[in-house]
Amino acid sequence: MRGYLDETLTPRVEVTLFDIEKIGKDFSCVIDTGFTEEIYLPVKFAEELNLEISGVEPIMLADGSITKVSIAPIFLRWCGKTREVIALIGGGKDILIGIKLLSDYELKINFTKGVVELL
């Protein structure tokens, strides 16, 4: 799977997310190695995909504070395979891909070429 570095040198990959009717839509997602879960969706994307909230979970933020986020199951296409994961849903503007999705892959970032690879 290949991705790219955006204008701020943030690593991104295109991921297909499926709505409740299993219709896929591609989204640019930030690879966030500080995020320990699978995927984080800002509320606007969860609403766009008509996800069904299944609960609320506390999470610890980078500054050590605790906040609560909604959770919902979602299907996504990741490295050529469709799989179901639990999405965390809250504020923000970017969809985040966390280390639980990255853990089976080698992440390579070539800053000089602007290329991100998952091998």
Rosetta blueprint (number, residue, H / E / L):
1 M L
2 R E
3 G E
4 Y E
5 L E
6 D L
7 E L
8 T L
9 L L
10 T L
11 P E
12 R E
13 V E
14 E E
15 V E
16 T E
17 L E
18 F E
19 D L
20 I L
21 E L
22 K L
23 I L
24 G E
25 K E
26 D E
27 F E
28 S E
29 C E
30 V E
31 I E
32 D L
33 T L
34 G L
35 F L
36 T L
37 E L
38 E L
39 I E
40 Y E
41 L E
42 P E
43 V H
44 K H
45 F H
46 A H
47 E H
48 E H
49 L L
50 N L
51 L L
52 E L
53 I L
54 S L
55 G E
56 V E
57 E E
58 P E
59 I E
60 M E
61 L L
62 A L
63 D L
64 G L
65 S L
66 I E
67 T E
68 K E
69 V E
70 S E
71 I E
72 A E
73 P E
74 I E
75 F E
76 L E
77 R E
78 W E
79 C L
80 G L
81 K E
82 T E
83 R E
84 E E
85 V E
86 I E
87 A E
88 L E
89 I E
90 G E
91 G L
92 G L
93 K L
94 D L
95 I E
96 L E
97 I E
98 G L
99 I H
100 K H
101 L H
102 L H
103 S L
104 D L
105 Y L
106 E L
107 L E
108 K E
109 I E
110 N E
111 F L
112 T L
113 K L
114 G L
115 V E
116 V E
117 E E
118 L E
119 L L
